[in-house]
Amino acid sequence: MITRQADFHRLKLLIEENQTYVLHNCLVFDNDVLFKPVDYPFKLVFGAGTKVTRNDKLNDIPPVEFRFKSFKEIGQGIFKADVLYGIF
């Protein structure tokens, strides 16, 4: 999620972790930056007109899946250079 600092504080109060929401008036762009914190093809941009509505009916979404790399895989070059990985 990308937003202006002024909108961040408003949106932070509306969004809880592990909950499902419907977003209105947000923008979706290709995630084509050189360094990506997540390996996902799109990024969301929230603006002053973005509306967030909680939706408790969508409760069968699987939890976030973390991907960690071992030092061995990093040393062998088994990784994408433009993705941020956790090391275990």
C-alpha positions in Angstrom: 0.0 0.0 0.0 1.3 3.4 -0.9 -0.3 6.6 0.4 0.5 10.2 1.4 1.5 10.8 5.0 -1.6 12.8 5.7 -3.9 9.9 4.6 -1.8 7.2 6.3 -2.9 8.2 9.8 -6.6 8.2 8.8 -6.3 4.8 7.0 -4.2 3.3 9.8 -7.2 3.7 12.2 -9.5 1.9 9.8 -7.4 -1.2 8.9 -6.7 -4.1 11.2 -4.3 -6.9 10.5 -5.9 -10.3 9.5 -9.2 -8.7 8.5 -10.9 -8.4 5.1 -11.8 -5.1 3.4 -13.4 -3.8 0.2 -11.5 -0.8 -1.2 -13.1 2.0 -3.2 -11.3 4.7 -5.2 -7.9 3.3 -4.8 -5.5 2.9 -7.7 -3.8 -0.3 -8.9 -0.4 -0.1 -10.7 2.1 -2.6 -11.9 4.7 -3.3 -9.2 7.6 -2.6 -11.6 9.9 -0.8 -9.3 13.6 -1.9 -9.1 13.3 -3.1 -5.5 10.1 -4.8 -4.3 9.3 -5.4 -0.6 6.9 -8.1 -1.9 7.0 -10.3 -5.0 3.5 -9.4 -6.2 2.7 -8.0 -9.6 0.6 -5.1 -8.4 0.7 -2.3 -5.9 -2.2 -0.3 -4.3 -2.1 3.4 -4.1 -4.5 5.0 -1.5 -5.5 8.6 -1.8 -7.7 11.1 0.0 -10.8 9.7 -1.7 -10.0 6.1 -0.8 -12.8 4.4 1.2 -12.3 1.3 3.2 -15.2 -1.0 4.2 -14.8 -4.0 6.4 -16.2 -7.3 4.9 -16.6 -10.1 7.5 -18.3 -12.4 4.9 -14.9 -13.2 3.2 -13.4 -15.4 5.9 -11.9 -18.3 4.0 -8.9 -16.5 2.7 -5.6 -18.3 3.6 -3.1 -16.5 5.8 -0.1 -14.7 4.4 2.6 -17.0 3.3 6.1 -15.9 4.2 9.0 -17.0 2.0 12.4 -17.2 3.7 15.8 -18.0 2.1 18.6 -19.9 3.7 22.2 -18.6 3.5 23.0 -21.6 1.4 20.4 -20.6 -1.3 21.6 -17.0 -1.2 25.2 -18.2 -1.6 24.2 -20.4 -4.6 22.3 -17.6 -6.3 18.9 -19.2 -5.9 16.9 -16.0 -5.4 15.3 -13.0 -7.3 17.5 -10.0 -7.0 14.6 -7.5 -6.9 12.7 -9.2 -4.0 13.2 -8.6 -0.3 13.7 -12.0 1.5 13.9 -12.8 5.2 16.9 -14.9 6.2 16.7 -17.9 8.5 
